[in-house]
C-alpha cells in the first residue's frame, strides 16, 4: 500500500469551504473517487491524503502555473 499526499489549491477561502463541504463530506467524496481512479491506474492500493490550500491569485503567477504543470511555454 502506497501513501499519496495531494494538495488541492484554490484562490479564495470561500472556494475552500465549498470544496471541503459540510463536515468534510465533499472532500471525502472527492478523495474516494480519486483514490478509486488512482488504484485503477496504478493497479495497487493506495492511501490518499488530501489537503486544501488557499493561494491567492495563483492563476495569475507564471511561477505557480509552471509549478502546477501549466507551463504556457510548452
C-alpha positions as CSV (number, residue, x, y, z in Angstrom):
1,X,0.0,0.0,0.0
2,X,1.4,3.4,-1.0
3,X,0.6,6.7,0.7
4,X,-0.2,9.6,-1.6
5,X,-0.4,13.1,-0.4
6,X,-2.1,15.7,-2.7
7,X,-2.9,19.3,-2.3
8,X,-5.9,21.0,-4.0
9,X,-5.1,24.7,-4.5
10,X,-7.9,27.3,-4.6
11,X,-7.8,31.1,-4.8
12,X,-10.3,32.1,-2.1
13,X,-11.3,30.9,1.4
14,X,-14.9,30.6,0.2
15,X,-13.8,28.1,-2.5
16,X,-12.0,26.1,0.2
17,X,-15.2,26.0,2.3
18,X,-17.2,24.8,-0.7
19,X,-14.6,22.1,-1.7
20,X,-14.5,20.8,1.9
21,X,-18.3,20.8,2.3
22,X,-20.3,20.4,5.4
23,X,-18.4,18.2,7.9
24,X,-15.8,17.4,5.2
25,X,-18.4,15.5,3.2
26,X,-17.5,16.9,-0.2
27,X,-13.7,16.4,0.3
28,X,-14.4,12.9,1.4
29,X,-16.3,12.2,-1.8
30,X,-13.6,13.7,-3.9
31,X,-11.0,11.7,-2.1
32,X,-12.9,8.4,-2.5
33,X,-13.4,8.9,-6.3
34,X,-9.8,10.0,-6.8
35,X,-8.5,7.0,-4.8
36,X,-10.5,4.6,-6.9
37,X,-9.1,6.1,-10.1
38,X,-5.5,6.1,-8.8
39,X,-5.9,2.5,-7.6
40,X,-7.1,1.5,-11.1
41,X,-4.3,3.4,-12.9
42,X,-1.5,2.0,-10.6
43,X,-3.2,-1.4,-10.2
44,X,-2.4,-1.3,-6.5
45,X,-4.0,0.0,-3.3
46,X,-3.1,3.5,-2.1
47,X,-3.9,5.6,1.0
48,X,-4.9,9.1,-0.3
49,X,-4.4,12.1,2.0
50,X,-5.9,15.3,0.6
51,X,-5.2,18.9,1.7
52,X,-6.9,22.1,0.5
53,X,-4.7,25.2,0.4
54,X,-5.7,28.8,-0.4
55,X,-3.2,30.6,-2.6
56,X,-4.5,33.9,-3.7
57,X,-4.1,34.8,-7.4
58,X,-2.1,31.6,-8.2
59,X,-3.6,31.5,-11.7
60,X,-2.0,34.9,-12.5
61,X,1.6,34.0,-11.5
62,X,3.7,32.2,-14.1
63,X,5.8,30.6,-11.5
64,X,2.8,29.0,-9.8
65,X,1.3,27.9,-13.1
66,X,4.6,26.2,-14.0
67,X,4.9,24.6,-10.6
68,X,1.4,23.1,-11.1
69,X,2.2,21.8,-14.6
70,X,0.5,24.6,-16.6
71,X,3.6,25.9,-18.4
72,X,2.5,28.1,-21.3
73,X,5.9,27.9,-23.0
74,X,5.5,24.2,-23.9
